[in-house]
Amino acid sequence: MPELNALAGRRIAVLAVDGFEKVELAVPVAALKMEGADVDIISLHPGRIRGVNLHEPASKVHVDKTLDQASPAEYNGLLIPGGFINPDLLRQSAEARDFVRVFDRQRKPIATLCHGPWLLASAGLTSRRTMTSWPGIRDDMVNAGATWLDREVVRDGNWVTSRGPQDMVPFVSAMTELFSGAAGAQSVEQATRSDPQREEPPALVVNSVRWLPRPSFRTILGVALIGMGLAATGRRRPDYRMSQAPERHRLGHA
């Protein structure tokens, strides 16, 4: 176990954008600060970013720096929260992919969970690594060259990965050990093949989504307005063939 204030004097970057799973950012960040770390939220845009609880909007957090203002050289470790939306947006950002590549190239510790490993895969870093993730993206990790294990926490060199919020307690402990440089935190899991894909999705998540509240009138109105705007744009778009017809007619009789 890491000693009290094991991260005093260390700076940790948290890379996230709108759609991050709130518990996967809030709980690890609170733990990091309790251990004495300085934490910066780094994102694609300034201001505030919106969290989610599964598919429901959650509260926002303040962005300390945008990616173009942050340098990996300033930080001792990197945390990448998950969620369905956050890592999907990050993996499409060249700046975000470059940011994690620098951390890994310098062998600085990286901790991520749930869908967060999507970003590592898109950065081309998962080949020959041993890791875990949200079970639903197991095939993505295997297809990206990783050995995937269905375990609450997997340590491989400078990485700690975890399956999701259900494993938050062991993840926070392993993350703290990794960022502190505690003995044993750099161990590699011994595995020659990936664990199989799950036979069915987790009942807790399925039931949670089924019992989400109905959309509010504001949400329905917003979707309707977007649809009307798209329809209006389509009506205003000129038909290419019709616009070219007079020109072809003139050319044919020139």
N, C-alpha and C positions, 0 to 999 in steps of 0.2 A: 504493500500500500504506500502511496506517496505521502510524504510528510506534510504537515500543515503549512499553508502558504508555499507550496512546492513550485508555484509559477510566478513568484514575486520577481519583478524585473523583466518578465517575458511579455512580448507583444504578440497577440494572436489576431490574425485576419479572419473575418467571417464573410464568406462570399455568398451573397444571396440577392434575389430580385423578387419582384411581386409574385405571390403564389407560393412562398415558402411555407412549409408546415410549421405552425406557430410553436408547438411544443419542442420541435427539433432544433429550433433556434433559441427559444427562451430558456429552456432548462440547461443546455450546455453552456450558454453564455453566463447565466447566473453562477454555475459551478466554477467556470473559469475565473470570474471576478472574485468569488469567495476564496479562491486559491492565490489571489494576488496578481493575476494577469491583467494587463491593459488590453482591451478588446476594441477593435474597430470593425464596424459594419461597412462592407465595401459592396458597391452595386454598380449597375449599368447607368443609372441616372441619379441625380441628387434629390434631396428632399426626404420623402418617407416612402417606404415600401409596405405593401399590404400582405399580411399573413393570411393563412387559411387553416381551418380545422376540417380536414378532409376536403369537401367541396364548398363548405360554408365560409364566407368572409370572416376574418378575425381582425384584431387590432393591427395598427401599423407600428413600425419601428423607424427610428431616425437613421439616415445614411450618414456615416462619418466621412467617407471618401468615395469618389467614383473611381472606376478602374484606371482611367487616364491620370488620376492624381496619386495612385498608390503604387508602391514598388515592393516586390517580394523581399528585397534586401532589408526593408524596415521591420520585418516580422520573423518571429521564431517558429510559427506554426500556422496552419490553415485549417479552418473548419468549413465544411460544405454541408449545410442542412439539406434535407430532402423536400418531399412534397411532390405532387404530380406535375405542377406547373413550373416551379422554380428551376429545377435542373434542366427541364426541357428548353426553357428560354436561354439559360446560361450556355448550354451546349451549342447553341446556334450563334454564339458571340465569339468572334475571333480573339477579342481581347481577353475574354474569360478563359478560353482554351490556352492561350499563351501564358496567362497568369499561373495556371496550375502546372503547366509544363516547367516553368522556371523553378517553382517549389520542388517539383520532383527531381529535376536535373541536379539541384543543389542538395538533394537528399534531406530536405527539411520535412518535418512531420506533417502529414495530412490525415485528418479524421473526417469521415463522412458516413452517412447512413441513409437507409431507405432508398429513394431514387437518386440520391446525390451522386453515386458512381456513374450515372449516365455521362456526367461531365468528364470524368476521367477516361471513359471509353472513347468519347468523341475527341479528346485530346490525344488519343493514340497511346495511352499509358498502361492499359490493362493487360497487354500481352505478357504471358508468363508470370502474371501475378496471381497470388492466392488471396481470395477475398470473399465477402458476402455482400448482400444487398437486400432490398425488398424482394421476396421470392418471385414476384411477378415479372421482374426484369432479369431473372436468372439466365434465360436464354440469350439476352443481349450481352451479358458479361461473358458467357462462354463463347459466343460467336465473335467477341472482341478479343479472344485469346486467353481469358482468365480461367483459373481453376476456381469454381464456385462451391462454397461450403454452406450448408444450411445450419449455421451456428449463430448464437447471439452476438458474438464478437470474433473477428478474425484479425490477427496481427501478422503483417508481412513487411519486414524492413521498416520503412518510414511511414507505413500506412496502418491505420486502424479503420476497419469497416464494420458496420452493424446492420441488422435487418430492418430496424425501425423503432417506433415509440415503445413497442412492447419490450424492447431490450434496453431501455434508456439507462437503467441503473448500471448494468455492466459496461455499457458504452461510455458513460461519463467517467467511470473509474479507469477504463483502458485509455481513453482520450487524455486524461490528466497524467497518467503514467507516461504516455508517449511524448506529450508536450514537455514534460519535466525532464525527460531523458533518463528516467528511472531504469535500473537494471532489469533486463528481461523484456523491456518494451520493444526491442528490435527483433524479437524472435520470429521465426517463420513457421507457419503451420506446416506439418508434414502431410501432404496429400498428393496423390498421383492422378486422381481423377475427380471430376466434379460430382457432387451429390445430385440426385435426380430432381427434376421439376416436381413441384407439389401436384397432388392428385385433384385438389379442389381449392378454391380461394378461401381465405379466412372468413369464418362465419361472422365474426365481430364486425368486420368492415362491410360485408355484404348487407348485414342487418342495419348497420348505421346508415348506409346510403339509402336503403329502402324506407327508413323512417325519418328521413330529412323532412323538414317542414316544407309546405307548399311555397312556391315563389311568391314574393310580395307583389302588390299591384305595381309598385315602382319598377320592379324587375321586368314584369310583363310589358309594361308601357315602354321601357327602354328597349327591349328586344323588338317590339312592334315598330318603334321609330327607326331602329337600325334597318329593319326589313323594308320599311317604306322608303328609306333613303337609298338603299341598294336598288329597289325597283325603279325609283325615279331616275337614278343614274343610268340604268339599263335602257329606259325609254328615251333618254336624251342622247344616247350614243348613236351616232349615224351609222347606217348600214353601209359597209364598205362597198359591196357590190353595186348598190343603188347609186352611191356617190360617184362611182367610176363609170357607170353606164353612159352618161352623156359624153364623157371624154372618149370612150371607146367608139361611140357613134360618130363623133366628129372625126376621129382618126380614120374610121372606115370610109368616110366620104371625102377625105382630103384629096 
